Amino acid sequence: MSEAPIRRIQPVTLNGEHVALQPLSFEHEAGLAAAVQDGALWELWFTSVPRPENMKAEIERRLRLQDAGSMLPFTAVDRHSGDIVGMTTYMNIDAVSPRVEIGSTWYARRVQRTPLNTEAKLLLLGHAFDTLDCLAVEFRTHFLNHASRRAIERLGARLDGILRSHQRMANGTLRDTCVYSIIAPEWPTVKAHLEWKLGRR
């Protein structure tokens, strides 16, 4: 008796009031290259944000991982201006459990800590739990990326642990990775909290 085929997570557009998360494509290259210059985000040594001239290679990398079934990348579009403002992904996809990590995320400085950012997380979490029936959603970040850690904690995610000497960074240093998660039973409370934050603004 043959095993049932593993369900692959399919590209999808997620629309909110402030942001549209569209399946990443090469057509987004110019907009992404412009967006990443708002804040010179690649200069943060503890993150892996592409330089403008490397954006095509980064799109290729993410789409290659999508073809392999381990990533589902999105381009973030500001619905008020129509501008491309960043990238985010489902990554380290486990389609069997199922569970995903939300990561490889960056946004132009002008939309960081705005309703757009909050709504993007609400859309990604909602699709993961309500449509994909995920058991858990993970977030991972550098131990020294305190802004990212605070942002993840504001979502309602809990720290599962720290992976010591988990990865080697481009500059040769070793990264300690903080692993956070939201599990399915926590999602209704997290959802209510994020919706309240959006309604308050």
C-alpha positions as CSV (number, residue, x, y, z in Angstrom):
1,M,0.0,0.0,0.0
2,S,1.5,3.3,-1.1
3,E,1.8,6.3,1.3
4,A,-0.5,9.3,0.7
5,P,1.3,12.2,-1.0
6,I,2.5,15.0,1.3
7,R,0.4,18.1,0.9
8,R,2.4,21.0,-0.3
9,I,1.7,24.5,0.9
10,Q,0.6,26.5,-2.2
11,P,1.3,30.1,-3.0
12,V,-1.5,32.5,-1.9
13,T,-2.2,36.2,-1.7
14,L,-3.2,37.4,1.8
15,N,-5.0,40.7,1.8
16,G,-5.6,43.1,4.7
17,E,-6.5,46.7,5.1
18,H,-2.9,47.9,5.3
19,V,-0.9,45.2,3.5
20,A,-1.1,42.7,0.7
21,L,1.2,39.7,1.0
22,Q,1.7,38.5,-2.6
23,P,3.6,35.5,-3.8
24,L,7.2,36.5,-4.5
25,S,8.2,36.9,-8.2
26,F,11.0,38.4,-10.3
27,E,8.6,41.2,-11.2
28,H,9.1,42.5,-7.6
29,E,12.9,42.9,-7.9
30,A,13.0,46.7,-8.6
31,G,10.5,47.5,-5.9
32,L,12.3,45.3,-3.3
33,A,15.7,46.8,-4.2
34,A,14.2,50.3,-3.6
35,A,12.5,49.3,-0.4
36,V,15.6,47.8,1.2
37,Q,17.4,51.1,0.8
38,D,15.0,52.7,3.3
39,G,17.1,52.2,6.4
40,A,20.1,50.5,4.6
41,L,18.9,47.3,6.3
42,W,21.7,45.2,5.1
43,E,24.1,47.1,7.4
44,L,22.7,45.4,10.5
45,W,25.4,42.7,11.0
46,F,23.1,40.4,13.0
47,T,20.6,40.0,10.2
48,S,20.7,38.6,6.7
49,V,19.1,41.2,4.6
50,P,20.0,41.4,0.9
51,R,21.8,44.4,-0.6
52,P,19.9,46.1,-3.5
53,E,22.3,44.7,-6.0
54,N,21.8,41.2,-4.6
55,M,18.0,41.2,-4.7
56,K,17.7,39.1,-7.9
57,A,19.9,36.4,-6.3
58,E,17.8,36.5,-3.1
59,I,14.6,36.1,-5.1
60,E,16.2,33.2,-6.9
61,R,17.2,31.6,-3.6
62,R,13.8,31.9,-2.1
63,L,12.0,30.6,-5.2
64,R,14.4,27.7,-5.3
65,L,13.5,26.8,-1.7
66,Q,9.8,27.2,-2.6
67,D,10.3,24.7,-5.4
68,A,11.9,22.3,-2.9
69,G,8.8,22.7,-0.6
70,S,10.6,24.2,2.3
71,M,9.7,27.9,1.9
72,L,6.7,30.0,0.8
73,P,8.0,33.5,0.2
74,F,5.9,36.7,0.0
75,T,6.4,40.3,-1.1
76,A,4.8,42.9,1.2
77,V,2.9,45.7,-0.6
78,D,1.5,48.8,1.1
79,R,-2.1,48.8,0.1
80,H,-2.4,52.6,0.6
81,S,0.5,53.7,-1.5
82,G,0.9,50.6,-3.7
83,D,4.6,50.5,-2.8
84,I,6.6,47.3,-2.3
85,V,7.9,47.5,1.3
86,G,9.5,44.2,2.2
87,M,9.7,40.4,2.2
88,T,8.6,37.7,4.5
89,T,8.2,33.9,4.3
90,Y,6.9,30.7,5.7
91,M,10.1,28.7,6.0
92,N,11.4,25.4,7.4
93,I,8.0,24.1,6.4
94,D,7.0,20.7,7.9
95,A,4.0,19.8,5.8
96,V,3.4,16.5,7.7
97,S,2.9,17.9,11.3
98,P,2.2,20.6,10.0
99,R,4.2,23.5,11.3
100,V,6.0,26.5,9.8
101,E,8.4,29.2,10.8
102,I,7.7,32.8,9.9
103,G,11.1,34.4,9.1
104,S,13.5,35.9,6.6
105,T,11.5,39.0,7.1
106,W,12.5,42.6,6.5
107,Y,10.5,45.8,6.0
108,A,11.5,49.3,4.9
109,R,12.2,51.5,7.9
110,R,9.1,53.7,7.2
111,V,6.7,50.8,7.9
112,Q,8.4,49.2,10.8
113,R,6.3,49.2,14.0
114,T,3.2,50.3,12.1
115,P,-0.2,48.7,11.5
116,L,1.2,47.3,8.3
117,N,3.7,45.2,10.1
118,T,1.2,44.1,12.8
119,E,-1.4,43.1,10.1
120,A,1.2,41.2,8.1
121,K,1.8,39.0,11.1
122,L,-1.9,38.6,11.8
123,L,-2.5,37.5,8.1
124,L,0.4,35.0,8.2
125,L,-0.6,33.5,11.6
126,G,-4.2,33.4,10.6
127,H,-3.4,31.5,7.4
128,A,-1.1,29.1,9.2
129,F,-3.5,28.2,12.0
130,D,-7.0,28.6,10.3
131,T,-6.2,27.4,6.8
132,L,-3.1,25.2,7.1
133,D,-4.1,23.8,10.5
134,C,-0.6,24.2,11.9
135,L,0.2,22.8,15.3
136,A,2.7,25.6,15.9
137,V,4.3,28.6,14.3
138,E,7.9,29.4,15.1
139,F,10.0,32.6,15.1
140,R,13.8,32.6,15.3
141,T,16.2,35.5,15.7
142,H,19.7,36.3,16.7
143,F,20.2,36.5,20.5
144,L,21.6,40.0,20.1
145,N,18.8,41.2,17.9
146,H,16.9,42.8,20.8
147,A,14.5,44.8,18.6
148,S,13.4,41.6,16.8
149,R,13.1,39.7,20.1
150,R,10.9,42.4,21.6
151,A,8.7,42.4,18.5
152,I,8.3,38.6,18.6
153,E,7.4,38.8,22.3
154,R,4.8,41.6,21.6
155,L,3.0,39.1,19.3
156,G,2.5,36.8,22.2
157,A,5.1,34.2,21.2
158,R,6.9,32.4,24.0
159,L,10.6,31.6,24.2
160,D,11.2,27.8,23.7
161,G,14.9,28.0,24.1
162,I,18.3,29.2,22.8
163,L,20.3,27.2,20.2
164,R,23.9,28.0,21.1
165,S,26.4,28.4,18.3
166,H,23.6,27.6,15.9
167,Q,24.9,29.3,12.8
168,R,28.0,31.0,11.4
169,M,27.2,34.6,10.3
170,A,28.7,36.2,7.1
171,N,31.3,38.0,9.2
172,G,32.5,34.7,10.8
173,T,30.8,35.2,14.2
174,L,28.7,32.4,15.7
175,R,25.0,33.1,16.2
176,D,23.0,32.0,19.2
177,T,19.5,31.6,17.9
178,C,16.4,32.4,20.1
179,V,13.5,30.1,19.2
180,Y,10.0,31.3,19.9
181,S,6.6,29.8,19.1
182,I,2.9,30.2,19.2
183,I,1.0,26.9,19.5
184,A,-2.5,26.3,18.2
185,P,-4.4,26.5,21.5
186,E,-2.8,30.0,22.1
187,W,-3.9,31.3,18.7
188,P,-7.4,32.7,19.6
189,T,-5.8,34.8,22.4
190,V,-3.0,36.0,20.2
191,K,-5.5,36.8,17.4
192,A,-7.7,38.8,19.7
193,H,-4.6,40.7,21.0
194,L,-3.4,41.6,17.5
195,E,-6.9,42.6,16.3
196,W,-7.1,44.9,19.4
197,K,-3.8,46.5,18.5
198,L,-4.9,47.2,15.0
199,G,-8.3,48.6,16.2
200,R,-6.5,50.8,18.7
201,R,-4.4,52.6,16.1
